[in-house]
């Protein structure tokens, strides 16, 4: 529970999270379409949605780590596969950026 509290406080104090949330709310017009009496429900819904997301994410990560990553060979295989996926994304991004340079 201590890790959850620290992560929650870190997320709440992150300026980019606050700026992103303000940007999304103002761009979507959700602040204009809700009356001030409904604002506590909006804020509570966003908070509960974020809390459920983080609990699900950390819970599934803990299950994955405990069940799947129990052996050293599985961990090495996972590391190699994830490295291959990241390398593939990097190559695709590089190719796309080179193709975009031709048109500029």
N, C-alpha and C positions, 0 to 999 in steps of 0.2 A: 504494500500500500504506500510505502514511502516513495518508491519510484514513481508511482502514479501521481502523487502530490507534487513532486518536484517537476515532473513533465508538464502537469497542468499549470503550475505557476510559471514555468519557463514559456509555455505557449501563450499564456495570457499577457505576459510582459514583453512579448516579442513585438516590436513596432511594426514589422512587416505584416503580421497577422492583423493588427488593428487597422492599418492602412488598407490592406486588401479587403477586409470586411466592410469598411466604410465605402470603398470604391464599388464593391458589388451591390451594396444596398442602394447607393445613390444612382448607379447606372441602371439598375433594374426598376427603379421607381417604386420599390416596395415601401419606402418611407412615406411617400406621398399618398399611397393608396390606403394606408392604415391610419385609423384615428389614434389619438394619443391614449385612449383607453385600452386599445388592443396591443400597445407596445410591450407590456410585460409578457404577453403570450408569445410574441415574436421573439423577444430576447430569450425567453425560457426555451422555446423550440430550438433555436440555434444552439444554445448551450447544451441541451439534452442530446441533440443530434451529434454535436462534436464530441461529447463525453462518450456516447455509445460507439461512435466511430473509433475513438482512441482505445476504448476497452476491448472492442472486437479486434482491432489491429494488434494490440499488445498481447491479447489472449491467444490469438491464432499464431503469433510469432513464438510465444512460449511453448505452445503445443508442438509446433513444427520443430523447434530447437530440441525439445526433450524427446520426441518420438523419432524423428527422422535423422537427426544429426548425432545419434548415439555412438556410431562407429567412426573411426578415423578414416576408413576408406570411403564411407559415404560423404564425409565432410570434404575430402579431397575432390571427389567427383562433383559435388555441388559447387565447390569453388571454381573448378575448371569450366563447368557448364555456365555458371553465371558470368565468368570472365569472357567466355565465348559470345554470350548474348550481348554484353556491353561492347565488346569489340565490333560485333556486327552492327549495332546501332551507331557506333562511331564511324564506321566505314560508310554506311548509308548516309549519314549526315554530311560527311566529307564529300561524297559524290554529289549529293544534292546541292551543296554550297558551290561546288565547282561548276555545275550545270547552270546555276543561277548567275554566276559571274559572266557567262558567255552572253547573256541577254542585257547586261548593264552597260 
